[in-house]
């Protein structure tokens, strides 16, 4: 029997521990080097995205719907579905380009809004409106006045603005069953509407053309108060200066309302109103149509970076994330949690954390992109390619 050696045991244990530490250190260094190369080197990043992370999608490898897109009345993405309206039929497709439902609706000039699995449709300049959830028609009806704007929140509440004969505008709120909760009559023209995620507030952006110069305002309406007295249900109001153009409003996840103007962005709720950003000469693009971020694209001040532009995402707490844009930026599309950067023959899909989700490569220039949080539709003259995000 071999004599047991405590010293040899301790030495072997020490060697194993050192080997383990050395291995972990080497792996950590390799990971740091790979991350650094991924961030700094475009060719290396492209190789990793294409062959390892599988983020790059080629046009010929996508699911496709063959259709004459120039004669379509509406193409809209919501959830993991693509809605195509033509000739009195709303066809719904999944991300595999398979038709999963067909709904007969008569709409001459359809407009749409969506949130999660809800799709709200209105017929511009006519009284028709409806709500679709997933693959099913929930309700459809003729309403008072002619439709001008429509929106829906994640719970299926629908707001519709219409133009009438007696009043300049009317705004109506419906519950998910299609029951009218209230109507508010306005002497102004409605530019945009949105519903808070907790269903408690309706935001209405208006323009008053009665004066020498147009003036814009945004009012927040309590949906509870409006059910009994819509004329006295406004809980907060922001009035812009004359000639300050409003470009959009959007309720975010924490029920804060962002209002974008041509030179600044305001954040509102039921009790406060604060300017959170001033647009400068370095701001190439700004957008508020995300769930929990304010998006802007800034021109770089110096030539340190390879790109001329940088995408920046700021949340309500002031934290910022960025993404370097390399290439000739043609257009930007933002929707809830997803951003599409059109770079001519390439689209980069960025999530609200500032990270690349997919890169779509096309043989031809790309003109039109439609996105939801989960799919993207790239429109060509004779087909629609679907990218699963």
N, C-alpha and C positions, 0 to 999 in steps of 0.2 A: 504493500500500500504506500502511495506517495504521501510524503509529509505535506500537510496543508500549510501554505505560506500566506500569512496575512499581508505581508508587504507586497507580494506579487499580485494579490487580489486588489489591493488599493491602487497599485500602479496600473493594472488593466482597466479598472473602473475610471481612473483619471484619464487614461488614453481614450476610452470610449466617449467620455464627456467632451474632451477636446475635439475629437473627430466630429461629434454632433454639432458643436458650436461652429467649427470651421465650415461644415457643410451648409448650415443655416446662413452663415455670413456670405458664403459664395453665392448661394441662391438669391439672397437679398440684394447683393451687388449686381447680379445678372438682371434681376427684375428692375432695379433702378436704371441700369443702362438701357434696357429695352424700352422702359417708359420714357426716358430722356430722348432716345432716338425716335420714338413714336411721335413725341411732341414736336421735335425740332426738324426732322428730316421727312420731307414730303414723299419721296420715293419709298422709304422704309415704311411709312405709315400706310401708303397705298397697298404695299405688298401684304402687310399684316391684316388690313381690312379685307382684302380680296381673298386671301388663301387661308387665313387662320380664323378671324372673327366673322367671315362671310358677310360683311356689311355691304359689299359692292354687288349691285344687281345690274345685269346687262339687259338691254331692251328686248333682245330676242328670247330671253329666258323668263319673261314675265307672262302672267296670265292675261289674256287679251279678249276684248269684246269687239267684234267686227260690226261697225255701225257708221252711218253717215253723220258725223258729229256736227256738221254745218247746219243741219236741219233739225237739230234737237231743240226742244223748248227749255229743258232743264237737266243738268247733271249735278248731283249733290252727294257728298259722302257723309255718313253718320255711323258711329260705332264701327262695326266691321262690315258695313254694307254700303253699296253704291246704288243710289236711286237715279233712274233715267226716265224722264217723262217725255212722251211723244205720242201724238195722235190719240189722246184720250186715255192712255194707259200709263200707269206708274209701274215700271219694272224694277224689281229689287234684286241685286246680285250680291253674292258673297265674295270673299277675297280670292276665291278660285275661279272667278268669272262665271259662276253657275247661277242661273236665274232661280231664285228661291221663292218669289211671290210676284203676283201681278194684280194690281188694283185698278179698277176702272173709276176714273175721276175726270170730270170735264173742267179743264183749266185752260184759258187762252194765253195768259201771261203769268206763269207760275213763279212765285218767289218762295224761298225756303229759309228755315233756321233749324238748328239742331242742338241737342245736348245729350250726350250718352246715347241711349237707344231710342230717343224721341226725335221725330222729324215733323215739324209744323210746316204746312203749306198754305199759301194764300194766293188768290188770283188778283194780280195787280189791276186796279181800276174796275173791279167787279166785287160783288158781295160774298164770294165763296171762300171758305176756309176749311181746313181739316187737320187732324192729328193722326200720325202713324206711330205705333210703338213696335219696334223690331220689324216683324213681317206683316203686321195686322193694322187695319184701319180701325182706330178707336172711335172717332166721331167725325162727321162732316156736316156743315150747315151753311145757310145763307145768313149773313149778319146785316146790321144796320149800316148804311153808307157803303163806300167802295174802299177796298183794302189798299193801304199805302205801305205799311210796315208790319212785320210779324216777328215774334221771338218766343222761345220756350226755355224753361229751366230744366234741371235734371230730374225734377219730380213730376214733370208733365203739365205744369201750369203754362198757359198760353196767353200772351198779350198781343192784341191786334190794334193798330191805329187805322182809322178810316177817315175819309173826307166826306163831309155831308153838305146839305144845302143850307141848313139853318146856322150851323157852326162851321168854323174853319176846319176843325178836326175833332175826332172822338177817339178815346182810348178805352178798350174793353179788356177785362181780365176774366179768363175762363179757368175752371179747375180741371183736373185730368179727365173728368167724365164729360167735359164739354158744357158744364153748367155755368151760366153767366154770373159772376160775382158782383161786378159793378161796371158802370160806364162813367167816364169823366169827359165832360165837354170843354173844349178849349177854343180860344179865339186866335190861336197861333197855329203855325204849320209844324207838324211833328217830324223831326229829323231822325230820331232813333228812340228805341224803347228797350228795356231789359228788366228782368225779374231777379230778385235776390235768391240765393240758393236755399234760404229758409222760408221762402214764399211770403215773407212779411212786408216786403217793399217792392214797389214798382218805380223805376226811374224813367223819366220822360225828358228827352232833349228837344227843345223847341226853338223856332226862330220867329221873331216878330218883324214883319215887313211893313207895319203900319206907319213907322216913322220915316225920317229923312234917310237914315242909314239902318240896315238890318241889325238886330241885336239878338244874341243867343242866351238861353238860360237852360238850366237843368234842375228839375224838381224831383224830390224823392217823396213818394206817396205811400202812406201806411195803408196796406190792403185791408187791415181790420177796420180802421176808421172809415175808409172809403165805402164800405158795405152799407153804412148807415147815412153818411154825409160826404159824398165824394168832393164837394166843393171846398170843404174845410179839412181835408185829409193830408195836406202837404206838411211834412215834418222838417224838411230842409230845402233850401233853394240857393242856387249859385247863379248869379247874373254876370255875364261877361261884358266887357267894354264894347262899344260900338265898333263894328268891323272886325272883331275877333271871331274867326271862323271855327266852328266846332266840327271836328272830323269823326268823332265816335264816342260811344260810352260802352262800358263792359263791367258787369258785376263779377267780382273774383270770389274765390273759395270762402274767404272769411267775411263775406257780405260787405266788403268795401267796394265802392263804385269808382272806377277810373274814368275820367273825362278828358279826352284829348282835344286840344285846340291847335291852331296852326303854329303857335309859338311856345306852348307850354302844356303840362299835364297836371290835372287836379285830382286829388283823392278825396272822396266824400263818403260819409255814412249818414245815419239818421240824425246825428248831433254835431258833426264837425265837417270842416272843409279846409284842405290844405294843398297848396301848390307843391308838388314833389319834384318837378323837373322843368327846366327852361331849355327849350330847343335852341341850339347855337349854330353857327356856320359850319361846325364840325359834324353836326348831326345830319347824316345822309338819309336816314329813314327812322321812323318811330311807329310803334304799334302797341295797342293795349289789349288785343284780342286773345290773351292767354289767361289761364285759370288763376295763376298766382304770381305772375311776373309782368313787369313792364319791359318791353323789348325796344332796343334802339340799335342802330348801326352807325358807328362813328368812323370818320376818316382819321387815319393815323396822322399824328403830328410830325413824326420823323420817319426816316427810312430804315429804322432798326429792324422792323419786321418785313418779311417778304410781301405781305399783303398790304393793300391800300386801305382795307376796311376791317373792322373788328365788331362782331356782334356782341352786345352786352345785355344781360338779363338782370334786372334789379327787382327784388321782392319788397314787400311792405315793411320789413325790418331793416331795409337798407343794405342787405347783403347782395353782392354782385358776382355774377359768373360771366365768363367771356368765351368767345370762340373766334379763332382767326379765320377770315374768309380769304381764300386764295383763288383768284380767277376774276373774270369780268362779270360782276353781279348784274343780272337783267331785271329780276323782280323778287319780291318776298311775299310769301303767303303764311299767315299765322292763324292757328285755330286751337284754342283751349290748351293742349299740352304739347303741340307739335308745330314746328316751323319748317317751311320749305324754302331753300335758297336756290333760285334758278340761275345757273351759271352758263346758260346757252345750251350746250349739249350734255350738261350734267346737272343733276339736282342733288343737293345735300339736305337730308332730313335731320334736324336738330331737335332734341327734346328740351323740356323746360329746365333741365339741369345743365344745359349748354354742352351736351355730348352728342356726337354723331351716332345716329341710329341706323341709317342706310344711305348709300350713295348710288344713285341711278344714272347709268350711262346710256346715252342715246346716240343714234347715228345721225339724227337730224336736230335742227334747232327746236327747242321746246317753247311753245307759246302759252299753253294753259295748263295749270296744275290745280287740282281740287283735293283737299285733305280733310281727314278727321283725325282723331287721336290714334287710330289703329290701321287705317289704310290710306293710300294715295291713288289718285287717278290722273294719269298723264294723257291729255287729249291730243290726238292727231286727226287729220281730215277723215280718215276711213276707219279708225279704231280707237279704243280706249284701253291703255295698259294699266293694270292694277298691281300696286306694290303693297305687300303686307308689311306693316310697320311694327 
